[in-house]
């Protein structure tokens, strides 16, 4: 057995991989074994699996195909490996990642330790404010489904020089998928959703990074989302055609001709962000599509028909609010947050009013919140949720401060806090 495979299959590395799989949770694969059952499964089967891997006789099970609807139509195909295969893939990644990481470009930000989307946006702003205001937006057509496996493995092999490990990786590429109970071979591609796929995608697209750097181009890449920034329309057009030709000839990948285009910063959507120019220069903000998606999610969580207690509902809303703002906190969105903050408060008033149900309970609730007796009595009989929610007396009674004290995170306040942290 090779030294590299020995490291991958070591007890210490497998235990660490198991912890990562536990932490990520997720559904079980085609064998029905759940994350919760992984520990017992490893106790019973690991020694046998390890011997099979060492003898090159182990066969990963097919991944379970799941289709996730995209907001603009179509679906994103995800593959769910079995929990044991997720563990082995994670174990491979833990050993190979430190080998490949030093080679990767400083302008590559996706699926890499210590790197995140925010850094890619900061890099774009640096380019824009330095005068590179023409953008080539490269769209790789179904990248994860179309990766040429032989090319990918040649890139892996020329770095690790280890037949045992290469054989194991290739078996994961060839494992196949189960679609509605039917097996389909995977002669091309790397299943999106597997623990190994992010590293393999970066190994494949590192070739593109090197080519762009050799040409002296300014670019930013996050997984398969790549933009190149130049100073003129003519340069953008020239670069778009030459880079597209290179990707298809050298990497064997498909470039989506309809979606690959040249554009201006204000029309660019990248990693959920949009861009605008202030007196101080170019700045980032959440793209309008990202804002709409956030509003839709909050609206869904504020449905009056959802039977859930107020504390649990607030916790769910808070989780979504924090997650979205943490991602976009770099952007300028004070006006957007102010609007969302106000609308969310109206929705919470409606929810509380509905939960109080009858006039007597509403009067009791209003009195408890400081509304005078006769006013509370009169208002408790007002009909129409939205009418009630916009009454000044109700807004004063169920104020932002009281909702915050009750446990609701204010989108505006949380954004201002996180944005200040990003700037410092």
C-alpha positions as CSV (number, residue, x, y, z in Angstrom):
1,X,0.0,0.0,0.0
2,X,1.3,3.5,-0.9
3,X,2.3,5.9,1.8
4,X,-0.4,8.4,0.7
5,X,-3.2,5.9,0.8
6,X,-1.9,4.8,4.2
7,X,-2.4,8.4,5.5
8,X,-5.9,8.5,4.0
9,X,-6.9,5.3,5.7
10,X,-5.3,6.0,9.0
11,X,-7.5,5.7,12.1
12,X,-6.8,9.4,13.0
13,X,-7.8,10.6,9.5
14,X,-10.9,8.5,9.3
15,X,-12.1,9.6,12.7
16,X,-11.6,13.3,11.7
17,X,-13.5,12.6,8.4
18,X,-16.3,10.9,10.4
19,X,-16.7,14.0,12.6
20,X,-16.9,16.2,9.5
21,X,-19.7,14.0,8.1
22,X,-21.5,14.1,11.4
23,X,-21.2,17.9,11.5
24,X,-22.6,18.3,8.0
25,X,-25.5,16.0,8.7
26,X,-27.5,15.5,5.5
27,X,-29.6,12.6,4.2
28,X,-28.5,9.0,3.7
29,X,-27.6,7.5,0.4
30,X,-28.9,4.6,-1.6
31,X,-28.1,2.1,1.1
32,X,-30.4,3.8,3.6
33,X,-27.7,4.2,6.3
34,X,-28.1,7.5,8.1
35,X,-25.5,9.8,9.6
36,X,-26.7,8.7,13.1
37,X,-26.0,5.1,12.2
38,X,-22.5,5.8,10.7
39,X,-20.5,5.0,13.9
40,X,-22.1,1.6,14.3
41,X,-21.7,0.9,10.6
42,X,-18.0,1.7,10.8
43,X,-17.5,-0.5,13.8
44,X,-19.0,-3.4,11.9
45,X,-17.6,-2.9,8.4
46,X,-14.6,-0.6,8.4
47,X,-11.9,-3.3,8.6
48,X,-13.4,-5.1,5.6
49,X,-13.8,-1.9,3.6
50,X,-10.2,-0.9,4.4
51,X,-8.9,-4.2,3.1
52,X,-10.9,-3.9,-0.1
53,X,-9.6,-0.3,-0.7
54,X,-6.0,-1.6,-0.1
55,X,-6.6,-4.4,-2.6
56,X,-8.3,-2.0,-5.1
57,X,-11.4,-4.1,-5.0
58,X,-13.6,-1.6,-3.2
59,X,-16.6,-0.3,-5.2
60,X,-18.3,2.9,-4.0
61,X,-22.0,2.7,-4.2
62,X,-23.9,4.9,-6.8
63,X,-24.9,8.3,-5.5
64,X,-28.6,9.2,-5.1
65,X,-29.7,11.8,-7.6
66,X,-31.7,14.7,-6.1
67,X,-32.9,17.6,-8.2
68,X,-33.1,21.1,-6.6
69,X,-35.3,23.6,-8.4
70,X,-33.5,26.8,-9.5
71,X,-35.3,30.2,-8.8
72,X,-35.1,31.1,-12.6
73,X,-36.3,27.7,-13.8
74,X,-34.5,24.4,-14.4
75,X,-32.9,22.2,-11.7
76,X,-29.6,21.7,-10.1
77,X,-28.6,18.1,-10.0
78,X,-27.1,17.0,-6.7
79,X,-25.6,13.6,-5.9
80,X,-25.9,12.2,-2.4
81,X,-23.3,9.5,-1.7
82,X,-23.7,7.0,1.1
83,X,-22.5,8.1,4.5
84,X,-19.6,5.7,4.4
85,X,-18.5,7.0,0.9
86,X,-18.9,10.5,2.2
87,X,-16.5,9.6,5.0
88,X,-13.9,8.1,2.6
89,X,-14.2,11.0,0.2
90,X,-13.7,13.4,3.1
91,X,-10.7,11.4,4.2
92,X,-9.2,11.7,0.8
93,X,-9.8,15.5,0.7
94,X,-8.2,16.0,4.1
95,X,-4.9,14.5,2.9
96,X,-4.9,15.9,-0.7
97,X,-6.1,19.4,0.0
98,X,-2.8,20.5,1.8
99,X,-0.9,19.1,-1.2
100,X,-2.8,21.1,-3.8
101,X,-3.6,24.2,-1.8
102,X,-0.1,25.9,-2.2
103,X,-0.4,25.5,-6.0
104,X,-3.8,27.2,-6.3
105,X,-4.2,30.8,-7.5
106,X,-4.7,33.7,-5.0
107,X,-7.6,34.7,-7.2
108,X,-9.5,31.5,-6.6
109,X,-11.9,31.7,-3.6
110,X,-14.4,28.8,-3.7
111,X,-14.2,25.7,-1.6
112,X,-10.8,26.6,-0.1
113,X,-9.8,26.8,3.6
114,X,-9.8,30.3,4.9
115,X,-11.4,31.7,1.7
116,X,-14.9,32.9,1.1
117,X,-17.1,34.7,-1.4
118,X,-16.7,38.1,0.4
119,X,-13.0,38.1,-0.6
120,X,-13.9,37.6,-4.3
121,X,-16.2,40.6,-4.1
122,X,-13.5,42.8,-2.5
123,X,-11.1,41.7,-5.3
124,X,-13.7,42.8,-7.9
125,X,-14.2,46.1,-6.3
126,X,-10.4,46.7,-6.3
127,X,-10.3,46.0,-10.1
128,X,-13.3,48.2,-10.7
129,X,-11.9,51.1,-8.8
130,X,-8.7,50.8,-10.6
131,X,-10.4,51.4,-14.0
132,X,-11.2,47.8,-15.2
133,X,-14.9,48.5,-15.8
134,X,-15.6,46.0,-18.7
135,X,-16.4,42.5,-17.6
136,X,-16.3,39.1,-19.3
137,X,-18.7,36.8,-17.5
138,X,-17.8,33.2,-18.3
139,X,-20.6,30.6,-17.9
140,X,-19.4,27.0,-17.9
141,X,-22.3,24.9,-19.0
142,X,-23.3,22.3,-16.4
143,X,-19.7,22.2,-15.2
144,X,-19.9,19.4,-12.7
145,X,-21.8,17.2,-15.2
146,X,-19.3,17.8,-18.0
147,X,-15.8,17.5,-16.5
148,X,-13.7,15.2,-18.7
149,X,-12.6,12.5,-16.2
150,X,-9.5,11.5,-18.0
151,X,-8.2,15.1,-18.2
152,X,-9.0,15.6,-14.5
153,X,-7.2,12.5,-13.4
154,X,-4.2,13.4,-15.5
155,X,-4.0,16.7,-13.5
156,X,-4.4,14.8,-10.3
157,X,-1.8,12.2,-11.2
158,X,0.9,14.6,-12.2
159,X,0.9,16.1,-8.7
160,X,0.4,13.1,-6.4
161,X,2.0,10.3,-8.5
162,X,0.2,7.6,-6.5
163,X,-1.6,4.8,-8.4
164,X,-3.5,3.5,-5.4
165,X,-5.0,6.9,-4.5
166,X,-5.7,7.7,-8.2
167,X,-7.5,4.4,-8.6
168,X,-9.7,5.1,-5.6
169,X,-10.6,8.6,-6.8
170,X,-11.4,7.3,-10.3
171,X,-13.8,4.8,-8.8
172,X,-15.7,7.6,-7.2
173,X,-16.0,9.4,-10.5
174,X,-17.2,6.2,-12.1
175,X,-19.6,5.2,-9.3
176,X,-22.7,6.1,-11.2
177,X,-26.0,7.6,-10.1
178,X,-29.4,6.2,-9.1
179,X,-32.2,8.1,-10.8
180,X,-35.7,7.1,-9.8
181,X,-34.5,3.6,-9.0
182,X,-32.6,3.2,-12.2
183,X,-28.8,3.0,-12.4
184,X,-27.0,5.5,-14.8
185,X,-23.2,5.3,-15.5
186,X,-21.1,8.4,-15.0
187,X,-18.6,8.5,-17.9
188,X,-18.1,12.2,-17.5
189,X,-18.5,14.7,-14.7
190,X,-17.9,14.7,-11.0
191,X,-21.1,14.5,-8.8
192,X,-22.0,17.8,-7.3
193,X,-22.7,17.1,-3.7
194,X,-19.8,14.7,-2.9
195,X,-17.2,15.7,-0.4
196,X,-14.4,15.2,-3.0
197,X,-16.0,17.2,-5.8
198,X,-15.1,20.7,-4.6
199,X,-11.4,19.8,-4.5
200,X,-11.5,18.1,-7.9
201,X,-13.3,21.1,-9.4
202,X,-10.5,23.4,-8.2
203,X,-7.9,21.0,-9.6
204,X,-9.6,21.1,-13.0
205,X,-10.1,24.9,-13.1
206,X,-6.6,25.6,-11.7
207,X,-5.6,25.1,-15.4
208,X,-7.8,28.0,-16.3
209,X,-6.4,30.2,-13.5
210,X,-2.9,29.5,-14.7
211,X,-3.8,30.5,-18.3
212,X,-5.4,33.7,-17.2
213,X,-2.5,34.6,-15.0
214,X,-0.1,33.9,-17.9
215,X,-2.0,36.3,-20.1
216,X,-1.8,39.0,-17.4
217,X,-5.6,39.2,-17.0
218,X,-7.4,40.4,-14.0
219,X,-9.9,37.8,-12.8
220,X,-11.8,36.3,-9.9
221,X,-13.0,32.7,-9.7
222,X,-15.3,31.1,-7.2
223,X,-15.7,27.4,-8.1
224,X,-17.0,27.5,-11.7
225,X,-18.1,31.2,-11.5
226,X,-15.4,33.2,-13.2
227,X,-15.3,36.9,-14.3
228,X,-12.5,38.7,-16.1
229,X,-12.2,42.5,-15.8
230,X,-10.5,44.7,-18.5
231,X,-10.4,48.3,-19.5
232,X,-12.3,48.5,-22.8
233,X,-15.2,47.0,-24.7
234,X,-12.9,45.9,-27.5
235,X,-10.6,44.1,-25.0
236,X,-13.6,42.4,-23.3
237,X,-14.9,41.1,-26.6
238,X,-11.4,39.8,-27.7
239,X,-10.8,38.1,-24.3
240,X,-14.3,36.5,-24.3
241,X,-13.7,34.8,-27.6
242,X,-10.1,33.7,-27.0
243,X,-10.7,32.4,-23.5
244,X,-13.9,30.6,-24.5
245,X,-11.9,28.9,-27.4
246,X,-9.1,28.0,-25.0
247,X,-11.5,26.4,-22.4
248,X,-13.2,24.3,-25.0
249,X,-10.0,23.2,-26.7
250,X,-7.6,22.7,-23.8
251,X,-10.0,21.7,-20.9
252,X,-12.7,19.9,-23.0
253,X,-15.4,21.9,-21.1
254,X,-18.5,23.4,-22.6
255,X,-19.0,27.2,-22.4
256,X,-22.6,28.4,-22.5
257,X,-22.6,30.7,-25.5
258,X,-25.9,32.3,-24.5
259,X,-24.9,33.2,-21.0
260,X,-21.3,34.0,-21.6
261,X,-21.1,37.7,-22.4
262,X,-19.5,41.1,-21.9
263,X,-21.2,43.5,-19.5
264,X,-20.8,46.6,-17.3
265,X,-20.6,46.5,-13.5
266,X,-24.1,47.7,-12.9
267,X,-25.5,44.8,-14.9
268,X,-23.3,42.1,-13.3
269,X,-24.7,39.6,-10.8
270,X,-21.8,37.7,-9.1
271,X,-22.2,35.4,-6.1
272,X,-25.5,37.1,-5.3
273,X,-24.0,40.6,-5.3
274,X,-24.7,43.6,-7.6
275,X,-22.5,46.7,-8.0
276,X,-23.1,50.5,-8.1
277,X,-21.0,53.6,-8.3
278,X,-21.0,56.2,-5.6
279,X,-19.1,59.4,-5.2
280,X,-16.4,57.5,-3.5
281,X,-16.2,54.8,-6.2
282,X,-17.6,51.4,-6.9
283,X,-19.4,49.5,-4.1
284,X,-21.2,46.2,-3.7
285,X,-24.7,45.5,-2.6
286,X,-27.0,42.5,-2.6
287,X,-28.4,41.9,-6.1
288,X,-32.1,42.6,-6.5
289,X,-32.7,38.9,-7.1
290,X,-31.0,38.1,-3.8
291,X,-33.1,40.6,-2.0
292,X,-36.3,39.2,-3.5
293,X,-35.3,35.7,-2.5
294,X,-34.7,36.9,1.1
295,X,-38.1,38.6,1.2
296,X,-39.8,35.5,-0.1
297,X,-38.2,33.4,2.6
298,X,-39.3,35.8,5.3
299,X,-42.8,35.9,3.9
300,X,-42.9,32.1,4.0
301,X,-41.8,32.1,7.6
302,X,-44.5,34.8,8.5
303,X,-47.4,32.9,7.1
304,X,-50.4,33.3,9.4
305,X,-51.6,29.7,8.6
306,X,-48.4,28.2,10.0
307,X,-49.2,26.7,13.4
308,X,-46.1,27.3,15.4
309,X,-45.4,29.1,18.7
310,X,-44.1,32.6,18.5
311,X,-40.7,31.8,20.1
312,X,-40.0,29.0,17.6
313,X,-41.1,31.2,14.7
314,X,-38.8,34.0,15.8
315,X,-35.9,31.6,16.1
316,X,-36.4,30.4,12.5
317,X,-36.7,34.0,11.3
318,X,-33.6,35.0,13.2
319,X,-31.6,32.1,11.7
320,X,-32.5,33.1,8.2
321,X,-31.9,36.8,8.9
322,X,-28.5,36.3,10.5
323,X,-27.4,33.9,7.7
324,X,-28.4,36.3,4.9
325,X,-27.0,39.4,6.5
326,X,-23.7,37.7,7.5
327,X,-23.2,36.8,3.8
328,X,-24.1,40.2,2.4
329,X,-22.9,42.4,5.3
330,X,-20.0,43.8,3.1
331,X,-22.6,45.4,0.8
332,X,-24.3,48.7,1.1
333,X,-28.0,48.0,1.9
334,X,-29.2,50.4,4.6
335,X,-32.4,51.4,2.6
336,X,-33.2,47.8,1.8
337,X,-32.7,46.7,5.4
338,X,-34.8,49.6,6.7
339,X,-37.7,48.5,4.4
340,X,-37.4,44.8,5.3
341,X,-37.2,45.7,9.0
342,X,-40.4,47.7,8.9
343,X,-42.2,45.1,6.8
344,X,-41.1,42.3,9.2
345,X,-42.5,44.2,12.2
346,X,-45.9,44.6,10.4
347,X,-45.9,40.8,9.8
348,X,-45.1,40.1,13.4
349,X,-47.9,42.3,14.6
350,X,-50.3,40.4,12.3
351,X,-49.1,37.1,13.6
352,X,-49.5,38.2,17.3
353,X,-52.9,39.7,16.6
354,X,-54.1,36.4,15.0
355,X,-52.7,34.4,17.9
356,X,-54.6,36.5,20.4
357,X,-57.7,35.4,18.3
358,X,-60.6,36.9,20.3
359,X,-61.3,40.5,21.5
360,X,-60.9,39.6,25.2
361,X,-57.4,38.2,24.6
362,X,-56.5,41.1,22.4
363,X,-57.6,43.6,25.0
364,X,-55.6,41.7,27.6
365,X,-52.6,41.7,25.4
366,X,-52.8,45.4,24.6
367,X,-53.3,46.3,28.3
368,X,-50.2,44.3,29.1
369,X,-48.3,46.3,26.5
370,X,-49.3,49.6,28.1
371,X,-52.4,50.6,26.1
372,X,-55.0,52.4,28.2
373,X,-58.1,50.4,29.2
374,X,-60.8,52.0,27.0
375,X,-58.5,52.3,24.0
376,X,-57.4,48.7,24.3
377,X,-61.1,47.7,24.5
378,X,-62.1,49.7,21.4
379,X,-59.1,48.5,19.4
380,X,-59.7,44.8,20.3
381,X,-62.8,44.8,18.1
382,X,-61.1,46.3,14.9
383,X,-61.2,43.8,12.0
384,X,-58.6,43.4,9.2
385,X,-55.1,42.2,10.1
386,X,-53.2,44.7,7.9
387,X,-55.5,47.6,9.0
388,X,-54.7,46.8,12.6
389,X,-50.9,46.3,11.9
390,X,-50.6,49.9,10.5
391,X,-52.5,51.7,13.4
392,X,-50.1,54.0,15.2
393,X,-51.3,52.9,18.6
394,X,-50.7,49.2,17.8
395,X,-47.3,50.0,16.3
396,X,-46.4,51.8,19.5
397,X,-47.7,49.0,21.7
398,X,-45.9,46.2,19.7
399,X,-42.8,48.3,19.1
400,X,-39.5,47.3,17.5
401,X,-37.9,47.5,21.0
402,X,-40.6,45.2,22.5
403,X,-40.2,42.7,19.7
404,X,-36.4,42.8,20.1
405,X,-36.9,42.2,23.9
406,X,-39.2,39.3,23.0
407,X,-36.4,37.7,20.9
408,X,-36.8,39.0,17.3
409,X,-33.6,40.0,15.6
410,X,-34.0,43.4,13.9
411,X,-32.6,43.1,10.3
412,X,-31.6,46.8,10.3
413,X,-29.8,46.7,13.7
414,X,-28.1,43.4,12.9
415,X,-26.9,44.7,9.5
416,X,-25.5,47.9,10.9
417,X,-23.5,45.9,13.5
418,X,-22.2,43.4,11.0
419,X,-21.4,46.0,8.3
420,X,-19.4,48.0,10.8
421,X,-17.4,44.9,11.7
422,X,-16.6,44.3,8.0
423,X,-15.4,47.8,7.6
424,X,-13.1,47.7,10.6
